[in-house]
Amino acid sequence: MGAGSDRRRTSWRARAVLFLPYIWLLLFFLAPFLIVLKISLSQTVLALPPYKPVLDLAAGWQGVTQFIAGLSLDTYQLIGSDPLYLFSYLKSLEIAAVSTAILLVIGYPIAYGIARSRRGLQPILVMLVILPFWTSFLIRVYAWINILQRDGLLNDMLVALGIVQTRPEWLTSDTAIYIGMVYSYLPFMVLPIYAALEKMDETLLEAAADLGCARSAAFWRVTAPLSLRGVAAGVLLCFIPIVGEFVIPDLLGGSNTLMIGQALWLEFFSNRDWPVASGIAVLLLVLLILPILLYERLQRRQLEEAR
């Protein structure tokens, strides 16, 4: 009797632990998403809240039916018919893709160098990678404003070295946005790749060398495939937040560079058009689900191949 009771109690605790992530997602993801989705199906009005219909539970079933009847797809038709929103989505994807590619080109050698350094030195190098996170994100972006402005440190250095004669305009350009993105998100690319490389069995490289494989060929045939999971994680950790980035393009970019995060902020705070802002957020979430599904499929395939 006691053993069976202990087994049931353990089973109940195991189920409770398994349900905790689902409860977390229900409260902090699904419920807010349904609220935003509901607002995106509403219409803008000059009232408080600035949209209709509003669900009135006090009216009973009639209030529910009136609420459902008032929902429409007008917001999504407006977003689809306005080229400004399409441009902002495409610009966000372009900047995210280029920034992620640059981050991969820079981050992989850094992660590889850390993983191949002495064991005692690796924690120090990892700490140096994450050291900028000890400073406020806004302060770091404002520091780049001082560096990239016309009379800033970068132009002073270029003029002193004789590389340029006239001071170029770095701010309010795509170049400044790329610099800010790469600087801000570099640790998110380096750390997953380093984690994958650090777990790699180095005897595989020794075996490849014994079989006559050159170091460059061993890298592409052994190291690169084994680090793909870290590369995929780093790409997702950089690409997804960069698509919805607001602070960096708003402070370092110009008026010609409108990313979707800026469009959402303008609709929500400046125009007070909550349905359009919610529709932009819903479409952005749907857009970002695709790379997540691709990553999950890649992981599943790798697990199947490992078996």
PASEBA-1860 file (N, C-alpha, C; in nm, 3 decimals):
! residues 307
1> MGAGSDRR> 0.084/-0.122/0.000/0.000/0.000/0.000/0.087/0.125/0.000 ~ 0.191/0.124/0.082/0.278/0.240/0.089/0.358/0.259/-0.037 ~ 0.406/0.148/-0.098/0.484/0.159/-0.221/0.398/0.211/-0.336 ~ 0.273/0.163/-0.343/0.184/0.209/-0.449/0.149/0.355/-0.433 ~ 0.131/0.398/-0.308/0.101/0.539/-0.283/0.219/0.626/-0.321 ~ 0.341/0.582/-0.287/0.461/0.659/-0.323/0.478/0.665/-0.475 ~ 0.444/0.554/-0.545/0.457/0.552/-0.690/0.358/0.649/-0.754 ~ 0.234/0.650/-0.703/0.134/0.744/-0.756/0.174/0.888/-0.729
9> RTSWRARA> 0.229/0.914/-0.610/0.272/1.049/-0.577/0.387/1.094/-0.668 ~ 0.481/1.003/-0.694/0.592/1.035/-0.784/0.542/1.060/-0.926 ~ 0.446/0.977/-0.970/0.389/0.995/-1.104/0.317/1.129/-1.115 ~ 0.245/1.167/-1.012/0.174/1.296/-1.014/0.272/1.412/-1.021 ~ 0.382/1.402/-0.946/0.483/1.508/-0.947/0.550/1.517/-1.084 ~ 0.577/1.401/-1.144/0.637/1.401/-1.278/0.545/1.468/-1.378 ~ 0.415/1.438/-1.370/0.320/1.503/-1.462/0.314/1.653/-1.437 ~ 0.320/1.693/-1.311/0.316/1.836/-1.279/0.437/1.908/-1.337
17> VLFLPYIW> 0.554/1.844/-1.327/0.675/1.905/-1.383/0.663/1.917/-1.535 ~ 0.606/1.815/-1.599/0.590/1.818/-1.744/0.490/1.924/-1.788 ~ 0.388/1.949/-1.706/0.286/2.045/-1.742/0.328/2.190/-1.719 ~ 0.430/2.211/-1.636/0.472/2.348/-1.606/0.509/2.428/-1.732 ~ 0.590/2.373/-1.826/0.619/2.452/-1.947/0.494/2.486/-2.028 ~ 0.399/2.393/-2.033/0.276/2.419/-2.108/0.193/2.528/-2.041 ~ 0.189/2.526/-1.908/0.117/2.632/-1.836/0.184/2.767/-1.860 ~ 0.318/2.768/-1.860/0.392/2.891/-1.886/0.359/2.945/-2.026
25> LLLFFLAP> 0.361/2.857/-2.128/0.329/2.900/-2.264/0.185/2.946/-2.276 ~ 0.095/2.880/-2.203/-0.047/2.919/-2.208/-0.068/3.058/-2.151 ~ -0.001/3.088/-2.039/-0.023/3.216/-1.972/0.051/3.331/-2.040 ~ 0.173/3.306/-2.086/0.258/3.416/-2.132/0.281/3.418/-2.283 ~ 0.225/3.322/-2.356/0.235/3.325/-2.502/0.098/3.314/-2.568 ~ 0.026/3.206/-2.540/-0.100/3.183/-2.610/-0.205/3.287/-2.571 ~ -0.220/3.315/-2.442/-0.321/3.413/-2.399/-0.292/3.553/-2.455 ~ -0.169/3.606/-2.441/-0.143/3.737/-2.504/-0.159/3.736/-2.656
33> FLIVLKIS> -0.120/3.624/-2.720/-0.135/3.616/-2.866/-0.283/3.622/-2.905 ~ -0.370/3.554/-2.832/-0.513/3.557/-2.864/-0.569/3.697/-2.844 ~ -0.520/3.769/-2.744/-0.566/3.907/-2.723/-0.524/3.995/-2.841 ~ -0.398/3.981/-2.883/-0.350/4.060/-2.997/-0.424/4.021/-3.124 ~ -0.449/3.892/-3.143/-0.525/3.847/-3.260/-0.666/3.903/-3.261 ~ -0.728/3.908/-3.144/-0.864/3.965/-3.135/-0.863/4.113/-3.170 ~ -0.764/4.188/-3.121/-0.756/4.331/-3.152/-0.732/4.352/-3.301 ~ -0.653/4.263/-3.364/-0.625/4.277/-3.507/-0.749/4.256/-3.592
41> LSQTVLAL> -0.850/4.188/-3.538/-0.976/4.166/-3.610/-1.080/4.272/-3.578 ~ -1.039/4.377/-3.505/-1.131/4.485/-3.467/-1.115/4.604/-3.560 ~ -1.191/4.711/-3.532/-1.184/4.835/-3.611/-1.143/4.950/-3.519 ~ -1.071/5.045/-3.575/-1.023/5.159/-3.498/-1.136/5.257/-3.472 ~ -1.145/5.307/-3.350/-1.243/5.408/-3.313/-1.176/5.508/-3.219 ~ -1.236/5.627/-3.212/-1.188/5.729/-3.118/-1.257/5.708/-2.984 ~ -1.206/5.615/-2.909/-1.266/5.580/-2.781/-1.158/5.519/-2.694 ~ -1.197/5.469/-2.581/-1.107/5.400/-2.490/-1.173/5.270/-2.448
49> PPYKPVLD> -1.121/5.157/-2.490/-1.004/5.134/-2.575/-1.029/5.178/-2.719 ~ -0.922/5.205/-2.795/-0.939/5.263/-2.929/-0.971/5.158/-3.037 ~ -1.064/5.068/-3.009/-1.105/4.969/-3.107/-1.242/4.915/-3.066 ~ -1.309/4.858/-3.161/-1.436/4.790/-3.137/-1.442/4.668/-3.228 ~ -1.516/4.563/-3.193/-1.606/4.552/-3.077/-1.531/4.514/-2.950 ~ -1.596/4.540/-2.837/-1.545/4.502/-2.706/-1.639/4.398/-2.647 ~ -1.583/4.291/-2.597/-1.664/4.182/-2.543/-1.728/4.224/-2.412 ~ -1.862/4.218/-2.408/-1.939/4.254/-2.289/-2.003/4.128/-2.234
57> LAAGWQGV> -1.937/4.068/-2.135/-1.988/3.945/-2.076/-2.116/3.967/-1.996 ~ -2.138/4.090/-1.952/-2.259/4.118/-1.875/-2.384/4.105/-1.961 ~ -2.371/4.120/-2.094/-2.487/4.109/-2.184/-2.522/3.965/-2.216 ~ -2.444/3.871/-2.165/-2.474/3.731/-2.188/-2.441/3.685/-2.328 ~ -2.519/3.586/-2.375/-2.493/3.527/-2.506/-2.513/3.629/-2.618 ~ -2.604/3.722/-2.601/-2.625/3.825/-2.703/-2.500/3.911/-2.719 ~ -2.435/3.942/-2.608/-2.312/4.020/-2.616/-2.203/3.944/-2.688 ~ -2.196/3.812/-2.666/-2.095/3.731/-2.735/-2.120/3.729/-2.884
65> TQFIAGLS> -2.247/3.709/-2.925/-2.279/3.705/-3.068/-2.254/3.839/-3.135 ~ -2.286/3.950/-3.068/-2.258/4.082/-3.124/-2.108/4.105/-3.138 ~ -2.032/4.055/-3.040/-1.887/4.068/-3.046/-1.830/3.992/-3.164 ~ -1.874/3.867/-3.184/-1.824/3.786/-3.294/-1.865/3.847/-3.428 ~ -1.986/3.900/-3.437/-2.033/3.959/-3.562/-1.955/4.085/-3.597 ~ -1.899/4.154/-3.498/-1.825/4.277/-3.524/-1.682/4.255/-3.569 ~ -1.632/4.133/-3.559/-1.496/4.105/-3.603/-1.489/4.099/-3.755 ~ -1.376/4.143/-3.811/-1.359/4.144/-3.957/-1.211/4.135/-3.992
73> LDTYQLIG> -1.186/4.115/-4.122/-1.049/4.107/-4.175/-1.007/4.238/-4.242 ~ -1.074/4.347/-4.209/-1.043/4.475/-4.273/-0.899/4.518/-4.247 ~ -0.849/4.491/-4.127/-0.712/4.531/-4.094/-0.611/4.462/-4.185 ~ -0.629/4.333/-4.207/-0.536/4.258/-4.292/-0.548/4.299/-4.438 ~ -0.668/4.335/-4.482/-0.683/4.387/-4.618/-0.610/4.520/-4.634 ~ -0.616/4.605/-4.529/-0.545/4.732/-4.534/-0.394/4.709/-4.537 ~ -0.343/4.618/-4.454/-0.199/4.590/-4.453/-0.154/4.533/-4.587 ~ -0.236/4.445/-4.647/-0.199/4.386/-4.774/-0.205/4.484/-4.890
81> SDPLYLFS> -0.289/4.587/-4.880/-0.304/4.683/-4.991/-0.207/4.800/-4.983 ~ -0.145/4.821/-4.868/-0.053/4.934/-4.851/0.090/4.886/-4.875 ~ 0.159/4.937/-4.979/0.296/4.889/-5.007/0.396/4.926/-4.897 ~ 0.362/5.023/-4.811/0.454/5.062/-4.704/0.482/4.945/-4.610 ~ 0.379/4.869/-4.577/0.397/4.756/-4.486/0.476/4.645/-4.554 ~ 0.447/4.619/-4.681/0.524/4.519/-4.755/0.671/4.558/-4.762 ~ 0.699/4.686/-4.786/0.837/4.733/-4.790/0.906/4.713/-4.656 ~ 0.835/4.743/-4.548/0.896/4.730/-4.415/0.924/4.583/-4.383
89> YLKSLEIA> 0.835/4.492/-4.422/0.860/4.349/-4.402/0.982/4.305/-4.482 ~ 0.987/4.341/-4.610/1.099/4.300/-4.695/1.230/4.362/-4.647 ~ 1.226/4.488/-4.603/1.347/4.553/-4.552/1.394/4.484/-4.425 ~ 1.302/4.445/-4.340/1.340/4.376/-4.217/1.405/4.242/-4.248 ~ 1.348/4.168/-4.344/1.406/4.039/-4.383/1.543/4.058/-4.446 ~ 1.557/4.163/-4.528/1.686/4.189/-4.592/1.794/4.219/-4.488 ~ 1.764/4.312/-4.397/1.862/4.349/-4.295/1.892/4.231/-4.204 ~ 1.790/4.154/-4.168/1.813/4.038/-4.081/1.899/3.933/-4.151
97> AVSTAILL> 1.873/3.908/-4.280/1.950/3.807/-4.352/2.095/3.849/-4.370 ~ 2.117/3.975/-4.410/2.255/4.023/-4.430/2.328/4.028/-4.297 ~ 2.264/4.079/-4.193/2.328/4.087/-4.061/2.363/3.948/-4.009 ~ 2.272/3.852/-4.026/2.298/3.716/-3.979/2.415/3.654/-4.056 ~ 2.422/3.680/-4.187/2.534/3.628/-4.266/2.667/3.687/-4.219 ~ 2.669/3.818/-4.193/2.791/3.881/-4.142/2.827/3.827/-4.005 ~ 2.727/3.808/-3.921/2.751/3.753/-3.788/2.810/3.612/-3.796 ~ 2.762/3.533/-3.890/2.815/3.397/-3.905/2.960/3.399/-3.953
105> VIGYPIAY> 2.989/3.488/-4.048/3.126/3.499/-4.100/3.223/3.543/-3.990 ~ 3.179/3.634/-3.904/3.265/3.683/-3.796/3.263/3.590/-3.675 ~ 3.145/3.541/-3.643/3.129/3.465/-3.519/3.187/3.325/-3.523 ~ 3.182/3.260/-3.640/3.234/3.122/-3.646/3.384/3.117/-3.617 ~ 3.467/3.200/-3.681/3.611/3.196/-3.646/3.638/3.227/-3.500 ~ 3.560/3.320/-3.441/3.580/3.351/-3.300/3.547/3.229/-3.214 ~ 3.433/3.165/-3.241/3.395/3.046/-3.165/3.496/2.934/-3.186 ~ 3.544/2.919/-3.309/3.642/2.814/-3.338/3.773/2.839/-3.263
113> GIARSRRG> 3.816/2.965/-3.261/3.938/3.000/-3.189/3.925/2.976/-3.040 ~ 3.808/3.009/-2.982/3.788/2.985/-2.838/3.789/2.835/-2.809 ~ 3.720/2.755/-2.894/3.711/2.611/-2.870/3.846/2.543/-2.885 ~ 3.936/2.598/-2.966/4.067/2.535/-2.988/4.175/2.594/-2.898 ~ 4.142/2.688/-2.814/4.240/2.746/-2.722/4.257/2.656/-2.600 ~ 4.351/2.690/-2.515/4.376/2.612/-2.394/4.254/2.612/-2.302 ~ 4.233/2.501/-2.232/4.116/2.487/-2.145/4.107/2.597/-2.041 ~ 4.219/2.632/-1.984/4.217/2.736/-1.882/4.187/2.874/-1.936
121> LQPILVML> 4.213/2.895/-2.065/4.190/3.025/-2.126/4.048/3.041/-2.178 ~ 3.979/2.931/-2.203/3.846/2.938/-2.263/3.745/3.017/-2.180 ~ 3.734/2.997/-2.048/3.638/3.078/-1.970/3.664/3.228/-1.980 ~ 3.792/3.266/-1.986/3.824/3.409/-1.996/3.779/3.464/-2.131 ~ 3.802/3.388/-2.238/3.761/3.433/-2.371/3.609/3.440/-2.384 ~ 3.539/3.342/-2.326/3.393/3.346/-2.327/3.342/3.468/-2.251 ~ 3.405/3.498/-2.137/3.365/3.615/-2.059/3.386/3.744/-2.139 ~ 3.495/3.749/-2.218/3.520/3.868/-2.299/3.413/3.884/-2.407
129> VILPFWTS> 3.359/3.771/-2.457/3.253/3.779/-2.558/3.126/3.837/-2.499 ~ 3.093/3.795/-2.377/2.968/3.842/-2.315/2.987/3.968/-2.233 ~ 3.108/4.019/-2.225/3.135/4.137/-2.142/3.051/4.258/-2.182 ~ 3.027/4.286/-2.312/2.943/4.402/-2.345/2.802/4.395/-2.287 ~ 2.752/4.275/-2.255/2.619/4.263/-2.199/2.612/4.317/-2.057 ~ 2.724/4.346/-1.996/2.723/4.403/-1.862/2.687/4.551/-1.864 ~ 2.684/4.608/-1.985/2.646/4.749/-2.001/2.508/4.756/-2.064 ~ 2.433/4.858/-2.029/2.298/4.875/-2.082/2.298/4.877/-2.235
137> FLIRVYAW> 2.199/4.812/-2.293/2.187/4.805/-2.439/2.175/4.944/-2.500 ~ 2.095/5.030/-2.439/2.076/5.166/-2.493/2.207/5.245/-2.487 ~ 2.282/5.229/-2.380/2.409/5.300/-2.368/2.504/5.257/-2.479 ~ 2.507/5.127/-2.508/2.595/5.078/-2.613/2.555/5.132/-2.750 ~ 2.425/5.141/-2.777/2.380/5.195/-2.905/2.411/5.345/-2.914 ~ 2.389/5.418/-2.806/2.422/5.561/-2.805/2.573/5.582/-2.822 ~ 2.653/5.490/-2.771/2.797/5.500/-2.791/2.832/5.491/-2.939 ~ 2.760/5.404/-3.013/2.784/5.394/-3.157/2.741/5.521/-3.230
145> INILQRDG> 2.641/5.591/-3.177/2.604/5.720/-3.236/2.721/5.817/-3.228 ~ 2.788/5.822/-3.114/2.904/5.910/-3.098/3.021/5.867/-3.187 ~ 3.034/5.735/-3.206/3.145/5.686/-3.288/3.119/5.713/-3.437 ~ 2.996/5.695/-3.481/2.965/5.701/-3.625/2.923/5.839/-3.674 ~ 2.902/5.935/-3.585/2.861/6.066/-3.632/2.974/6.132/-3.713 ~ 2.940/6.238/-3.785/3.034/6.299/-3.880/3.165/6.342/-3.813 ~ 3.156/6.395/-3.693/3.275/6.436/-3.619/3.313/6.333/-3.512 ~ 3.276/6.208/-3.537/3.299/6.105/-3.437/3.436/6.041/-3.447
153> LLNDMLVA> 3.456/5.943/-3.361/3.586/5.877/-3.349/3.625/5.804/-3.477 ~ 3.531/5.740/-3.544/3.563/5.664/-3.665/3.617/5.754/-3.775 ~ 3.548/5.865/-3.800/3.595/5.957/-3.904/3.728/6.023/-3.865 ~ 3.746/6.053/-3.737/3.874/6.108/-3.691/3.988/6.012/-3.721 ~ 3.966/5.884/-3.697/4.069/5.784/-3.722/4.096/5.769/-3.872 ~ 3.989/5.767/-3.953/4.007/5.752/-4.097/4.081/5.870/-4.158 ~ 4.050/5.990/-4.111/4.118/6.110/-4.161/4.263/6.110/-4.116 ~ 4.288/6.071/-3.991/4.425/6.070/-3.939/4.512/5.969/-4.014
161> LGIVQTRP> 4.455/5.858/-4.056/4.530/5.756/-4.129/4.541/5.788/-4.278 ~ 4.472/5.892/-4.323/4.477/5.930/-4.463/4.394/5.842/-4.554 ~ 4.302/5.765/-4.497/4.218/5.677/-4.579/4.112/5.757/-4.653 ~ 4.057/5.860/-4.591/3.957/5.946/-4.654/4.000/6.091/-4.639 ~ 3.956/6.174/-4.732/3.982/6.317/-4.726/3.862/6.392/-4.669 ~ 3.743/6.353/-4.713/3.620/6.413/-4.660/3.551/6.313/-4.568 ~ 3.492/6.364/-4.464/3.430/6.277/-4.364/3.298/6.219/-4.419 ~ 3.288/6.087/-4.432/3.164/6.028/-4.483/3.053/6.029/-4.377
169> EWLTSDTA> 2.930/6.017/-4.425/2.815/6.011/-4.336/2.784/5.863/-4.306 ~ 2.811/5.822/-4.183/2.784/5.684/-4.145/2.644/5.670/-4.086 ~ 2.605/5.766/-4.005/2.473/5.759/-3.943/2.362/5.773/-4.047 ~ 2.241/5.733/-4.007/2.122/5.735/-4.093/2.147/5.660/-4.223 ~ 2.213/5.545/-4.214/2.239/5.463/-4.332/2.226/5.316/-4.293 ~ 2.216/5.231/-4.396/2.209/5.087/-4.370/2.339/5.036/-4.309 ~ 2.452/5.098/-4.345/2.580/5.057/-4.290/2.582/5.070/-4.138 ~ 2.529/5.181/-4.088/2.525/5.201/-3.943/2.435/5.096/-3.878
177> IYIGMVYS> 2.326/5.061/-3.944/2.236/4.959/-3.887/2.307/4.824/-3.881 ~ 2.379/4.788/-3.988/2.451/4.661/-3.989/2.558/4.658/-3.880 ~ 2.628/4.770/-3.862/2.729/4.776/-3.756/2.666/4.755/-3.620 ~ 2.555/4.823/-3.595/2.486/4.808/-3.467/2.432/4.668/-3.446 ~ 2.377/4.607/-3.552/2.324/4.472/-3.539/2.435/4.371/-3.510 ~ 2.543/4.379/-3.586/2.652/4.283/-3.568/2.714/4.297/-3.429 ~ 2.735/4.420/-3.386/2.793/4.442/-3.254/2.701/4.390/-3.142 ~ 2.572/4.413/-3.156/2.479/4.380/-3.049/2.450/4.231/-3.041
185> YLPFMVLP> 2.448/4.162/-3.155/2.405/4.023/-3.156/2.520/3.924/-3.172 ~ 2.644/3.970/-3.174/2.756/3.879/-3.194/2.763/3.768/-3.089 ~ 2.743/3.795/-2.959/2.747/3.684/-2.862/2.643/3.576/-2.888 ~ 2.527/3.614/-2.943/2.424/3.515/-2.971/2.465/3.420/-3.083 ~ 2.560/3.460/-3.165/2.612/3.372/-3.269/2.732/3.292/-3.218 ~ 2.817/3.355/-3.140/2.940/3.290/-3.097/2.913/3.178/-2.997 ~ 2.830/3.203/-2.898/2.815/3.107/-2.788/2.754/2.973/-2.832 ~ 2.646/2.968/-2.914/2.597/2.835/-2.957/2.699/2.758/-3.040
193> IYAALEKM> 2.770/2.828/-3.129/2.871/2.760/-3.211/2.984/2.709/-3.123 ~ 3.026/2.791/-3.027/3.131/2.747/-2.935/3.086/2.624/-2.855 ~ 2.961/2.623/-2.811/2.911/2.508/-2.735/2.915/2.381/-2.818 ~ 2.881/2.392/-2.947/2.885/2.275/-3.036/3.028/2.230/-3.062 ~ 3.118/2.325/-3.085/3.257/2.289/-3.114/3.328/2.235/-2.990 ~ 3.293/2.288/-2.874/3.361/2.245/-2.752/3.327/2.101/-2.716 ~ 3.209/2.054/-2.756/3.168/1.916/-2.726/3.221/1.816/-2.828 ~ 3.281/1.863/-2.935/3.326/1.774/-3.042/3.443/1.688/-2.994
201> DETLLEAA> 3.441/1.564/-3.034/3.549/1.470/-2.998/3.669/1.496/-3.090 ~ 3.779/1.541/-3.032/3.896/1.577/-3.112/3.966/1.456/-3.172 ~ 3.937/1.337/-3.119/3.997/1.218/-3.178/3.949/1.194/-3.320 ~ 3.832/1.252/-3.355/3.783/1.240/-3.493/3.878/1.311/-3.589 ~ 3.931/1.425/-3.547/4.027/1.497/-3.632/4.158/1.419/-3.642 ~ 4.198/1.356/-3.532/4.319/1.275/-3.537/4.301/1.156/-3.630 ~ 4.183/1.096/-3.626/4.156/0.984/-3.716/4.156/1.029/-3.861 ~ 4.100/1.146/-3.887/4.100/1.198/-4.024/4.243/1.225/-4.071
209> ADLGCARS> 4.328/1.278/-3.982/4.467/1.302/-4.019/4.541/1.172/-4.045 ~ 4.514/1.069/-3.965/4.578/0.938/-3.986/4.538/0.877/-4.120 ~ 4.417/0.910/-4.166/4.369/0.857/-4.294/4.415/0.942/-4.412 ~ 4.501/1.041/-4.385/4.557/1.121/-4.492/4.475/1.243/-4.530 ~ 4.383/1.283/-4.444/4.298/1.399/-4.474/4.370/1.527/-4.431 ~ 4.380/1.624/-4.520/4.443/1.752/-4.488/4.360/1.827/-4.384 ~ 4.421/1.926/-4.317/4.352/1.999/-4.211/4.230/2.074/-4.265 ~ 4.245/2.135/-4.384/4.132/2.207/-4.442/4.019/2.112/-4.480
217> AAFWRVTA> 4.056/1.998/-4.537/3.954/1.899/-4.573/3.889/1.840/-4.449 ~ 3.968/1.818/-4.342/3.912/1.766/-4.217/3.813/1.865/-4.156 ~ 3.843/1.994/-4.172/3.750/2.093/-4.118/3.614/2.084/-4.188 ~ 3.615/2.077/-4.322/3.489/2.077/-4.396/3.416/1.943/-4.386 ~ 3.490/1.834/-4.365/3.426/1.703/-4.361/3.391/1.657/-4.220 ~ 3.459/1.712/-4.119/3.436/1.667/-3.982/3.382/1.781/-3.894 ~ 3.460/1.888/-3.883/3.424/1.996/-3.790/3.298/2.068/-3.832 ~ 3.289/2.110/-3.959/3.173/2.187/-4.004/3.042/2.110/-3.989
225> PLSLRGVA> 3.034/1.982/-4.034/2.906/1.910/-4.014/2.868/1.893/-3.867 ~ 2.967/1.869/-3.780/2.936/1.850/-3.639/2.895/1.980/-3.569 ~ 2.928/2.093/-3.629/2.891/2.221/-3.568/2.764/2.280/-3.628 ~ 2.698/2.207/-3.717/2.579/2.261/-3.785/2.467/2.293/-3.686 ~ 2.454/2.211/-3.583/2.348/2.238/-3.485/2.372/2.370/-3.413 ~ 2.496/2.398/-3.377/2.526/2.526/-3.315/2.509/2.642/-3.412 ~ 2.546/2.620/-3.539/2.527/2.725/-3.640/2.379/2.756/-3.657 ~ 2.297/2.650/-3.666/2.153/2.672/-3.683/2.094/2.746/-3.564
233> AGVLLCFI> 2.137/2.709/-3.443/2.088/2.778/-3.323/2.131/2.924/-3.323 ~ 2.257/2.951/-3.359/2.304/3.089/-3.364/2.232/3.171/-3.469 ~ 2.206/3.112/-3.585/2.134/3.183/-3.692/1.994/3.220/-3.646 ~ 1.926/3.126/-3.581/1.791/3.156/-3.533/1.791/3.261/-3.423 ~ 1.887/3.249/-3.328/1.893/3.344/-3.218/1.924/3.485/-3.266 ~ 1.986/3.499/-3.382/2.016/3.631/-3.437/1.908/3.678/-3.534 ~ 1.868/3.591/-3.625/1.775/3.631/-3.732/1.639/3.673/-3.677 ~ 1.584/3.593/-3.586/1.447/3.619/-3.539/1.436/3.753/-3.466
241> PIVGEFVI> 1.520/3.784/-3.365/1.506/3.916/-3.301/1.545/4.032/-3.390 ~ 1.638/4.012/-3.485/1.677/4.122/-3.573/1.561/4.163/-3.663 ~ 1.479/4.068/-3.706/1.364/4.102/-3.791/1.273/4.202/-3.720 ~ 1.250/4.183/-3.592/1.162/4.273/-3.518/1.234/4.382/-3.441 ~ 1.361/4.406/-3.470/1.440/4.506/-3.397/1.384/4.646/-3.419 ~ 1.383/4.725/-3.311/1.331/4.861/-3.319/1.435/4.966/-3.281 ~ 1.509/4.942/-3.173/1.597/5.044/-3.117/1.710/5.079/-3.214 ~ 1.780/4.977/-3.266/1.897/5.001/-3.351/1.860/5.074/-3.479
249> PDLLGGSN> 1.760/5.030/-3.557/1.726/5.107/-3.678/1.670/5.245/-3.648 ~ 1.603/5.260/-3.533/1.545/5.390/-3.500/1.653/5.491/-3.464 ~ 1.760/5.446/-3.396/1.865/5.538/-3.352/1.977/5.554/-3.454 ~ 2.010/5.446/-3.526/2.122/5.451/-3.619/2.079/5.465/-3.764 ~ 1.956/5.427/-3.797/1.909/5.432/-3.934/1.847/5.565/-3.970 ~ 1.808/5.575/-4.097/1.746/5.698/-4.146/1.599/5.677/-4.177 ~ 1.538/5.781/-4.231/1.395/5.775/-4.263/1.366/5.681/-4.378 ~ 1.466/5.652/-4.462/1.446/5.561/-4.574/1.451/5.415/-4.532
257> TLMIGQAL> 1.494/5.388/-4.410/1.503/5.252/-4.361/1.396/5.231/-4.255 ~ 1.283/5.178/-4.298/1.170/5.153/-4.208/1.155/5.003/-4.191 ~ 1.195/4.954/-4.075/1.178/4.813/-4.044/1.043/4.791/-3.978 ~ 1.003/4.666/-3.971/0.868/4.636/-3.926/0.847/4.673/-3.779 ~ 0.954/4.665/-3.699/0.941/4.707/-3.560/0.910/4.855/-3.547 ~ 0.969/4.936/-3.635/0.939/5.080/-3.636/0.796/5.106/-3.682 ~ 0.753/5.033/-3.785/0.615/5.049/-3.834/0.515/5.013/-3.725 ~ 0.543/4.907/-3.650/0.453/4.868/-3.542/0.448/4.975/-3.434
265> WLEFFSNR> 0.564/5.030/-3.399/0.568/5.135/-3.296/0.491/5.259/-3.342 ~ 0.506/5.298/-3.467/0.437/5.416/-3.518/0.287/5.397/-3.516 ~ 0.241/5.279/-3.555/0.097/5.255/-3.556/0.039/5.251/-3.415 ~ 0.115/5.195/-3.324/0.062/5.177/-3.188/0.065/5.307/-3.108 ~ 0.177/5.381/-3.114/0.193/5.498/-3.027/0.161/5.630/-3.098 ~ 0.203/5.644/-3.223/0.181/5.771/-3.293/0.040/5.779/-3.352 ~ 0.002/5.678/-3.429/-0.131/5.679/-3.493/-0.240/5.625/-3.402 ~ -0.203/5.558/-3.295/-0.298/5.494/-3.203/-0.395/5.402/-3.277
273> DWPVASGI> -0.342/5.335/-3.378/-0.421/5.239/-3.455/-0.386/5.100/-3.404 ~ -0.450/5.060/-3.296/-0.418/4.933/-3.233/-0.450/4.813/-3.323 ~ -0.560/4.811/-3.397/-0.584/4.695/-3.484/-0.476/4.675/-3.589 ~ -0.430/4.783/-3.654/-0.325/4.769/-3.754/-0.195/4.724/-3.687 ~ -0.160/4.782/-3.573/-0.039/4.741/-3.502/-0.048/4.594/-3.461 ~ -0.163/4.551/-3.416/-0.180/4.410/-3.378/-0.171/4.320/-3.500 ~ -0.229/4.363/-3.614/-0.219/4.285/-3.736/-0.074/4.270/-3.783 ~ 0.003/4.378/-3.773/0.146/4.371/-3.808/0.218/4.271/-3.717
281> AVLLLVLL> 0.186/4.273/-3.588/0.251/4.181/-3.494/0.214/4.036/-3.523 ~ 0.087/4.011/-3.557/0.044/3.874/-3.587/0.113/3.823/-3.712 ~ 0.118/3.904/-3.817/0.185/3.862/-3.940/0.334/3.842/-3.919 ~ 0.394/3.924/-3.834/0.536/3.907/-3.803/0.561/3.775/-3.732 ~ 0.472/3.740/-3.640/0.487/3.613/-3.568/0.471/3.495/-3.664 ~ 0.374/3.503/-3.754/0.355/3.396/-3.852/0.479/3.384/-3.941 ~ 0.536/3.499/-3.978/0.655/3.499/-4.062/0.774/3.433/-3.992 ~ 0.787/3.455/-3.862/0.902/3.403/-3.787/0.883/3.258/-3.746
289> ILPILLYE> 0.762/3.206/-3.756/0.741/3.066/-3.723/0.809/2.975/-3.826 ~ 0.818/3.020/-3.951/0.875/2.937/-4.058/1.019/2.894/-4.029 ~ 1.112/2.987/-3.995/1.248/2.939/-3.964/1.253/2.851/-3.841 ~ 1.164/2.872/-3.745/1.161/2.786/-3.627/1.121/2.644/-3.666 ~ 1.022/2.631/-3.754/0.980/2.498/-3.801/1.091/2.431/-3.881 ~ 1.164/2.509/-3.962/1.276/2.453/-4.037/1.384/2.403/-3.944 ~ 1.413/2.479/-3.839/1.515/2.437/-3.742/1.472/2.310/-3.669 ~ 1.345/2.302/-3.632/1.295/2.182/-3.565/1.304/2.061/-3.657
297> RLQRRQLE> 1.274/2.080/-3.786/1.284/1.970/-3.881/1.429/1.926/-3.898 ~ 1.523/2.022/-3.900/1.664/1.990/-3.911/1.711/1.911/-3.789 ~ 1.671/1.951/-3.671/1.709/1.879/-3.550/1.653/1.737/-3.549 ~ 1.527/1.723/-3.593/1.466/1.591/-3.596/1.540/1.499/-3.693 ~ 1.580/1.555/-3.807/1.654/1.474/-3.905/1.790/1.433/-3.850 ~ 1.858/1.525/-3.780/1.987/1.491/-3.723/1.975/1.383/-3.615 ~ 1.868/1.387/-3.535/1.847/1.286/-3.433/1.818/1.151/-3.496 ~ 1.741/1.151/-3.606/1.713/1.026/-3.675/1.839/0.966/-3.737
305> EAR> 1.925/1.053/-3.793/2.049/1.003/-3.851/2.144/0.951/-3.742 ~ 2.141/1.014/-3.623/2.228/0.968/-3.514/2.188/0.831/-3.464 ~ 2.060/0.797/-3.474/2.014/0.666/-3.431/2.058/0.557/-3.528
END
